[in-house]
Amino acid sequence: MPLQSINPATGLTIQSFPAFQTKAVSTILEKVVAAQINWAALNIDQRANFFQNLAQVFRSSRDQYANLITEEMGKLLKEARAEVEKCALGCEHYAKHAKIFLADEPIVSDATHSYVAYQPLGVVFCIMPWNFPFWQLIRAAAPAMMAGNTIILKHAANVPLCALALEEAFRAANFPADAFRSLLITADQAEAVIANQNVAAVTLTGSTAAGRKVAAIAGKHLKKCVLELGGSDPFIVLDDADIDFAAEQAVTARFQNAGQSCIAAKRFILVDAIADQFVARFKKHVSQLHCGDPKEEMTGIAPMARTDLRDDLHTQVKRSISMGAELIIGGTFIGKQGAYYAPTILDHVRPGMPAFDEELFGPAAAMVRVKNDDEAIALANRTQFGLGASIWTRNSKRGESIARKIHAGCTFVNGIVKSDPRLPFGGVKHSGFGRELSYHGIREFVNVKTVWVK
């Protein structure tokens, strides 16, 4: 089965690739295993130098990589440039801080001296999605490699060119041969890679369904795994919020990357006192978003990554309307080519509707009305997901109190949920387990070893 790179703005095929054969996969894996021994033998300052080099490669080739991202998965070019820059920042963060994060930790015990050492596991298999094709990989690979592991990447089937470009970026940064390799393989082939005795661990960013499959295979073979899965983040607007500011920020929170983000705001939980006002302001901003060529600076909504994803979203929207949701704007396909979907607002969404219960992975926002703070918290937590959440209020103490009651891996008060190399990132419930980024992320794929000396 070939892996196809298709431009979602035009629907035209850019290039097709045959999946690697089993023998080729085995050969690459053997090389990455061998490379790990030498990579782990380097001291951490030496590994940091390579990641400083990689940051420079990302910056010097930013426009080239951004153009590729836009052509292959449809992201706005300006957003793609920001993604590549974030990769450079992530590399620099771990190059600077990994030595502190991985330093031996003295522990007082009955020994003469005892401590915890953080040592690499070996080869980490990264299964990555298409929505942030560069950043998702770097935020997993940078900490894992700085800890002394080597990486094999299986990227999403619709971004093979990004997968190959990432491998070339590591090569351009003069990393040791085979410390990082990309495999052009199908999801079915990934099972054999997880099972391979030379693979120590696996990390997946993807859907909850994919997470279940990977966790089951990893569990069968006793492999450590980290899962960053779907989300249905609540965006809670309290009765004392700055409505103009919240509505303006809500546009970015929902429609960045055409709404195709696990941490995009998806359920807008509005206290009745300000609900009408917020919906009106939000609609005004959304109606001004221009759908068009993602390479044009004036474009505000890019195409979705694939037509099947657009069709799935449209089905969720139609089903929600049939169950009583009110269509405020959008709800239609745009144009005769590509995977464009009109930015959509559904009001009076309730539990039981797809727009509330399921993840809307595209440019559709669900407005949910509540009487008070307690009901807002209850509905925010009434979901299978638990990735991120935001609370909007002029009283930051009130917002912080609510933030602590939300079942999510990260909660933001008066700010859009985002990933930041300085802060741990991950979810609870069906949004997965384990953490990326910060020192928590770098310690996921290490042997936390006790050393006791008398």
C-alpha positions as CSV (number, residue, x, y, z in Angstrom):
1,M,0.0,0.0,0.0
2,P,1.6,3.3,-1.1
3,L,2.0,6.3,1.1
4,Q,0.6,9.3,-0.7
5,S,1.5,13.0,-0.3
6,I,-1.6,15.0,-1.4
7,N,-2.0,18.7,-1.4
8,P,-5.2,19.3,0.6
9,A,-5.7,22.8,-0.9
10,T,-5.9,21.4,-4.5
11,G,-6.5,17.7,-4.0
12,L,-3.6,16.9,-6.3
13,T,-1.1,14.2,-5.6
14,I,2.4,15.5,-4.9
15,Q,4.3,12.2,-4.7
16,S,3.6,8.5,-3.8
17,F,6.0,6.2,-2.0
18,P,5.9,2.4,-1.7
19,A,6.0,1.2,1.9
20,F,9.4,-0.1,3.0
21,Q,9.7,-3.9,2.8
22,T,10.2,-6.0,5.9
23,K,13.9,-6.6,5.1
24,A,14.6,-2.9,4.7
25,V,12.9,-2.1,8.0
26,S,15.0,-4.8,9.8
27,T,18.2,-3.4,8.3
28,I,17.4,0.1,9.4
29,L,16.5,-1.0,12.8
30,E,19.7,-2.9,13.2
31,K,21.7,0.2,12.3
32,V,19.7,2.4,14.8
33,V,20.4,-0.1,17.5
34,A,24.1,-0.1,16.7
35,A,24.2,3.7,16.6
36,Q,22.6,3.9,20.1
37,I,25.6,2.4,21.8
38,N,27.9,5.1,20.4
39,W,25.3,7.9,20.9
40,A,24.8,7.0,24.6
41,A,28.6,6.9,25.1
42,L,28.8,10.6,24.2
43,N,28.7,12.9,27.2
44,I,25.6,15.2,27.4
45,D,27.5,18.3,26.3
46,Q,28.5,16.5,23.1
47,R,24.9,15.5,22.5
48,A,23.8,19.1,23.2
49,N,26.1,20.4,20.5
50,F,24.3,18.3,17.9
51,F,20.9,19.7,19.0
52,Q,22.3,23.3,18.8
53,N,23.3,22.4,15.2
54,L,19.8,21.1,14.5
55,A,18.2,24.3,15.8
56,Q,20.4,26.2,13.3
57,V,19.3,23.9,10.5
58,F,15.6,24.5,11.3
59,R,16.2,28.3,11.3
60,S,18.3,28.4,8.1
61,S,15.8,26.2,6.2
62,R,12.6,27.5,7.9
63,D,10.9,28.7,4.8
64,Q,11.7,25.5,2.9
65,Y,10.3,23.3,5.7
66,A,7.3,25.6,6.2
67,N,6.4,25.4,2.5
68,L,6.6,21.6,2.6
69,I,4.4,21.4,5.7
70,T,1.8,23.7,4.0
71,E,1.8,21.8,0.8
72,E,1.6,18.4,2.4
73,M,-1.0,18.9,5.2
74,G,-2.5,22.3,4.4
75,K,-1.4,24.4,7.4
76,L,-1.3,28.2,6.9
77,L,2.2,29.1,5.8
78,K,2.5,31.6,8.7
79,E,1.6,28.9,11.2
80,A,4.0,26.5,9.5
81,R,6.9,29.0,9.9
82,A,6.0,29.3,13.6
83,E,6.0,25.5,14.0
84,V,9.5,25.3,12.5
85,E,10.8,28.0,14.8
86,K,9.2,26.2,17.8
87,C,11.3,23.1,16.8
88,A,14.4,25.2,17.0
89,L,13.4,26.5,20.4
90,G,12.7,23.0,21.6
91,C,16.1,21.8,20.5
92,E,17.8,24.7,22.3
93,H,15.8,24.1,25.5
94,Y,17.0,20.5,25.9
95,A,20.5,21.3,24.7
96,K,20.7,23.9,27.6
97,H,18.8,22.1,30.3
98,A,19.2,18.3,29.8
99,K,22.4,18.2,31.9
100,I,20.5,19.5,34.9
101,F,17.4,17.3,34.2
102,L,19.5,14.2,34.0
103,A,22.0,14.9,36.8
104,D,22.5,12.2,39.4
105,E,20.1,12.8,42.3
106,P,21.6,12.1,45.8
107,I,19.3,10.3,48.2
108,V,20.0,9.9,51.9
109,S,19.7,6.2,52.9
110,D,21.5,3.6,55.0
111,A,24.3,3.5,52.4
112,T,27.5,5.4,52.6
113,H,26.2,7.2,49.6
114,S,23.2,6.4,47.3
115,Y,21.7,8.2,44.4
116,V,19.4,7.9,41.4
117,A,21.0,7.8,38.0
118,Y,19.0,8.5,34.8
119,Q,20.2,6.2,32.0
120,P,18.9,5.6,28.4
121,L,16.7,2.7,27.5
122,G,17.8,2.2,23.9
123,V,15.8,2.7,20.8
124,V,12.5,4.6,21.1
125,F,9.9,4.2,18.4
126,C,8.0,7.4,17.6
127,I,4.6,7.1,16.0
128,M,3.6,10.7,15.0
129,P,0.6,12.5,13.5
130,W,0.2,14.8,10.6
131,N,-1.2,17.9,12.3
132,F,2.1,19.3,13.6
133,P,4.4,17.1,11.5
134,F,7.7,18.7,12.6
135,W,6.9,19.9,16.2
136,Q,5.2,16.7,17.4
137,L,8.4,14.7,16.5
138,I,10.9,17.1,17.9
139,R,9.1,17.5,21.2
140,A,9.4,13.7,21.7
141,A,12.7,13.1,20.0
142,A,14.8,16.0,21.5
143,P,14.4,14.9,25.2
144,A,14.6,11.2,24.4
145,M,17.8,11.6,22.3
146,M,19.4,14.0,24.8
147,A,18.9,11.2,27.4
148,G,21.0,8.9,25.1
149,N,18.3,7.1,23.2
150,T,18.1,6.8,19.4
151,I,14.9,7.2,17.4
152,I,12.9,5.5,14.7
153,L,10.0,7.5,13.3
154,K,6.9,6.2,11.7
155,H,5.1,9.3,10.5
156,A,1.5,9.6,9.4
157,A,0.9,8.1,6.0
158,N,-0.1,11.5,4.4
159,V,3.1,13.3,5.3
160,P,5.9,11.1,4.0
161,L,7.8,14.1,2.6
162,C,7.9,15.7,6.1
163,A,9.2,12.4,7.5
164,L,12.1,12.3,4.9
165,A,12.8,16.0,5.5
166,L,13.2,15.4,9.2
167,E,15.7,12.7,8.6
168,E,17.6,15.0,6.3
169,A,17.5,17.8,8.9
170,F,19.3,15.5,11.4
171,R,21.8,14.6,8.7
172,A,22.4,18.2,7.9
173,A,23.1,18.9,11.6
174,N,25.8,16.2,11.4
175,F,24.2,13.8,13.8
176,P,25.9,10.4,13.9
177,A,24.6,8.1,11.1
178,D,21.5,6.2,12.0
179,A,20.9,8.0,15.4
180,F,17.6,9.1,13.8
181,R,15.8,7.4,11.0
182,S,12.4,7.6,9.3
183,L,10.5,4.5,8.3
184,L,8.0,4.8,5.5
185,I,5.7,2.1,6.7
186,T,1.9,1.5,7.2
187,A,0.1,1.3,10.5
188,D,-0.1,-2.5,10.1
189,Q,3.7,-2.7,9.8
190,A,4.2,-0.7,13.0
191,E,3.1,-3.6,15.2
192,A,6.1,-5.6,14.2
193,V,8.4,-2.7,15.0
194,I,6.9,-2.3,18.5
195,A,7.3,-6.1,19.0
196,N,10.9,-6.1,17.9
197,Q,13.2,-7.1,20.8
198,N,15.6,-4.2,19.9
199,V,12.9,-1.5,20.4
200,A,12.9,-0.4,24.1
201,A,9.9,1.9,24.1
202,V,7.2,3.6,22.0
203,T,5.6,7.0,22.1
204,L,2.5,7.8,20.2
205,T,0.6,11.1,19.4
206,G,-2.7,10.3,17.8
207,S,-6.3,9.2,18.2
208,T,-7.6,7.4,21.3
209,A,-8.3,4.4,19.0
210,A,-4.7,4.3,17.9
211,G,-3.6,4.7,21.5
212,R,-5.6,1.6,22.6
213,K,-3.9,-0.5,19.9
214,V,-0.4,0.7,20.6
215,A,-0.8,0.3,24.4
216,A,-2.1,-3.2,23.9
217,I,0.8,-4.2,21.7
218,A,3.4,-2.5,24.0
219,G,1.8,-4.1,27.0
220,K,1.9,-7.5,25.4
221,H,5.7,-7.1,24.8
222,L,6.3,-5.2,28.1
223,K,7.4,-2.0,26.4
224,K,7.3,1.4,28.1
225,C,4.9,3.7,26.2
226,V,3.8,7.3,26.4
227,L,0.4,8.2,24.8
228,E,-0.7,11.7,23.9
229,L,-4.2,11.2,22.5
230,G,-7.4,13.1,21.6
231,G,-9.0,16.0,23.5
232,S,-12.2,17.9,23.8
233,D,-10.9,20.9,25.7
234,P,-13.4,23.2,27.5
235,F,-13.1,26.9,27.1
236,I,-15.0,28.2,30.1
237,V,-16.1,31.9,30.1
238,L,-17.3,33.2,33.4
239,D,-19.7,36.0,34.1
240,D,-16.9,38.4,35.0
241,A,-14.7,37.7,31.9
242,D,-13.5,40.4,29.5
243,I,-15.8,39.2,26.7
244,D,-14.1,41.1,23.9
245,F,-10.7,39.6,24.8
246,A,-12.1,36.1,25.4
247,A,-14.0,36.1,22.1
248,E,-11.0,37.3,20.2
249,Q,-8.7,34.7,21.8
250,A,-11.4,32.0,21.2
251,V,-10.9,32.3,17.4
252,T,-7.3,31.3,17.6
253,A,-8.0,28.7,20.3
254,R,-10.6,27.0,18.0
255,F,-9.5,27.7,14.4
256,Q,-5.7,27.6,14.5
257,N,-4.4,24.8,12.2
258,A,-8.0,24.7,10.9
259,G,-9.1,23.4,14.3
260,Q,-7.0,20.3,13.9
261,S,-5.2,20.2,17.2
262,C,-5.7,17.9,20.2
263,I,-5.5,21.0,22.5
264,A,-7.7,23.3,20.5
265,A,-10.7,24.7,22.4
266,K,-13.7,22.6,21.3
267,R,-16.5,23.0,23.9
268,F,-17.1,26.7,24.8
269,I,-18.9,26.5,28.2
270,L,-20.6,29.9,28.7
271,V,-22.3,31.2,31.9
272,D,-25.8,32.3,30.9
273,A,-25.3,35.9,31.9
274,I,-22.7,36.5,29.2
275,A,-23.6,33.7,26.7
276,D,-25.5,35.7,24.1
277,Q,-22.9,38.5,24.2
278,F,-20.0,36.0,23.7
279,V,-21.7,34.1,20.9
280,A,-22.4,37.4,19.0
281,R,-18.8,38.6,19.4
282,F,-17.4,35.2,18.5
283,K,-19.6,35.0,15.4
284,K,-18.5,38.4,14.3
285,H,-14.8,37.4,14.4
286,V,-15.4,34.0,12.8
287,S,-17.4,35.5,9.9
288,Q,-14.4,37.6,9.0
289,L,-12.1,34.5,8.6
290,H,-11.1,34.1,5.0
291,C,-10.8,30.6,3.5
292,G,-8.3,30.4,0.7
293,D,-4.8,29.6,-0.3
294,P,-2.9,28.7,2.8
295,K,0.2,30.4,1.4
296,E,-1.5,33.8,1.3
297,E,-1.0,36.0,4.4
298,M,-4.7,37.1,4.3
299,T,-6.0,33.6,4.6
300,G,-7.5,32.8,8.0
301,I,-8.8,29.3,7.5
302,A,-6.7,26.6,5.7
303,P,-8.1,23.4,4.3
304,M,-8.4,20.4,6.5
305,A,-5.6,17.8,5.9
306,R,-7.8,15.2,4.1
307,T,-11.2,15.1,2.5
308,D,-12.2,12.0,4.6
309,L,-11.5,14.0,7.8
310,R,-13.6,16.9,6.5
311,D,-16.5,14.5,5.7
312,D,-16.3,13.0,9.2
313,L,-16.6,16.4,10.7
314,H,-19.5,17.3,8.5
315,T,-21.3,14.2,9.7
316,Q,-20.8,15.1,13.3
317,V,-22.1,18.6,12.7
318,K,-25.2,17.4,10.9
319,R,-25.9,14.8,13.6
320,S,-25.6,17.4,16.3
321,I,-28.1,19.7,14.4
322,S,-30.5,16.8,14.0
323,M,-30.4,16.4,17.8
324,G,-31.2,20.0,18.6
325,A,-28.0,22.1,18.2
326,E,-28.5,25.4,16.5
327,L,-26.3,26.2,13.5
328,I,-25.1,29.8,13.8
329,I,-22.6,29.9,10.9
330,G,-20.9,27.5,8.5
331,G,-21.7,23.9,8.3
332,T,-20.8,23.6,4.6
333,F,-18.1,22.5,2.3
334,I,-16.2,25.4,0.5
335,G,-15.1,25.2,-3.1
336,K,-15.0,22.4,-5.7
337,Q,-11.5,21.2,-4.9
338,G,-9.4,20.5,-1.8
339,A,-10.6,19.8,1.7
340,Y,-12.0,23.1,2.8
341,Y,-14.8,23.3,5.4
342,A,-16.5,26.5,6.5
343,P,-15.7,27.7,10.0
344,T,-18.7,26.6,12.0
345,I,-20.5,27.5,15.2
346,L,-23.1,25.3,16.9
347,D,-25.1,26.8,19.8
348,H,-27.1,25.2,22.5
349,V,-25.0,22.0,22.4
350,R,-25.8,19.5,25.1
351,P,-24.3,16.2,26.4
352,G,-25.4,13.3,24.2
353,M,-24.7,15.3,21.0
354,P,-21.6,14.4,18.9
355,A,-20.4,18.0,19.3
356,F,-20.3,17.5,23.0
357,D,-19.3,13.9,23.5
358,E,-16.9,13.4,20.6
359,E,-13.8,15.3,19.5
360,L,-14.5,17.7,16.7
361,F,-11.1,17.6,14.9
362,G,-11.7,20.5,12.5
363,P,-13.1,24.1,12.3
364,A,-16.3,23.6,14.3
365,A,-17.0,25.1,17.7
366,A,-19.7,24.0,20.2
367,M,-21.4,26.5,22.4
368,V,-22.6,25.1,25.7
369,R,-24.7,27.2,28.1
370,V,-24.6,26.8,31.9
371,K,-26.2,28.5,34.9
372,N,-23.1,29.0,37.1
373,D,-19.5,28.0,38.0
374,D,-20.5,24.7,39.5
375,E,-22.4,23.6,36.4
376,A,-19.5,24.8,34.2
377,I,-17.1,22.6,36.1
378,A,-19.4,19.6,36.0
379,L,-19.9,19.8,32.2
380,A,-16.2,20.6,31.6
381,N,-15.4,17.3,33.4
382,R,-18.3,15.4,31.7
383,T,-16.1,14.0,28.9
384,Q,-14.0,10.9,28.2
385,F,-11.1,13.3,27.5
386,G,-8.7,15.2,29.8
387,L,-6.0,17.0,27.9
388,G,-6.4,20.7,28.4
389,A,-8.8,23.4,29.5
390,S,-8.9,27.2,29.8
391,I,-10.9,29.5,32.1
392,W,-11.6,33.2,31.3
393,T,-12.3,35.6,34.1
394,R,-11.2,39.0,35.4
395,N,-10.6,37.4,38.8
396,S,-7.5,35.2,38.4
397,K,-7.9,33.7,41.9
398,R,-11.4,32.5,41.0
399,G,-10.0,31.1,37.7
400,E,-7.2,29.3,39.5
401,S,-9.6,27.8,41.9
402,I,-11.7,26.4,39.0
403,A,-8.6,25.3,37.2
404,R,-7.6,23.0,40.0
405,K,-11.1,21.3,39.8
406,I,-10.9,20.5,36.1
407,H,-9.8,16.9,35.1
408,A,-7.1,17.7,32.6
409,G,-3.3,17.5,32.1
410,C,-3.0,21.2,31.8
411,T,-5.3,24.2,32.7
412,F,-4.8,27.8,31.6
413,V,-6.4,30.9,33.1
414,N,-6.9,33.7,30.7
415,G,-4.6,32.1,28.1
416,I,-4.9,29.7,25.2
417,V,-3.8,26.1,25.9
418,K,-0.4,25.5,24.3
419,S,2.6,23.2,24.6
420,D,5.7,24.8,26.0
421,P,9.1,23.1,26.4
422,R,9.4,24.5,29.9
423,L,6.1,22.8,31.0
424,P,5.0,19.2,31.1
425,F,2.5,18.2,28.5
426,G,0.0,15.3,28.4
427,G,-3.4,14.2,29.5
428,V,-5.5,12.0,31.7
429,K,-8.5,9.6,31.0
430,H,-8.8,8.8,27.3
431,S,-6.3,11.6,26.4
432,G,-3.5,9.2,27.3
433,F,-0.8,8.9,29.9
434,G,2.8,9.9,30.4
435,R,4.3,13.4,29.8
436,E,6.3,15.2,27.2
437,L,8.4,18.3,27.6
438,S,10.0,19.8,30.7
439,Y,12.1,17.5,32.9
440,H,9.1,15.2,33.2
441,G,9.4,14.4,29.5
442,I,13.1,13.7,29.4
443,R,12.7,11.2,32.3
444,E,10.0,9.1,30.6
445,F,12.4,7.1,28.5
446,V,15.2,6.5,31.0
447,N,16.1,3.8,33.5
448,V,15.6,5.4,36.8
449,K,18.4,3.5,38.5
450,T,19.1,3.3,42.2
451,V,22.9,3.1,43.0
452,W,23.6,2.1,46.6
453,V,27.2,2.1,48.0
454,K,28.4,1.0,51.4
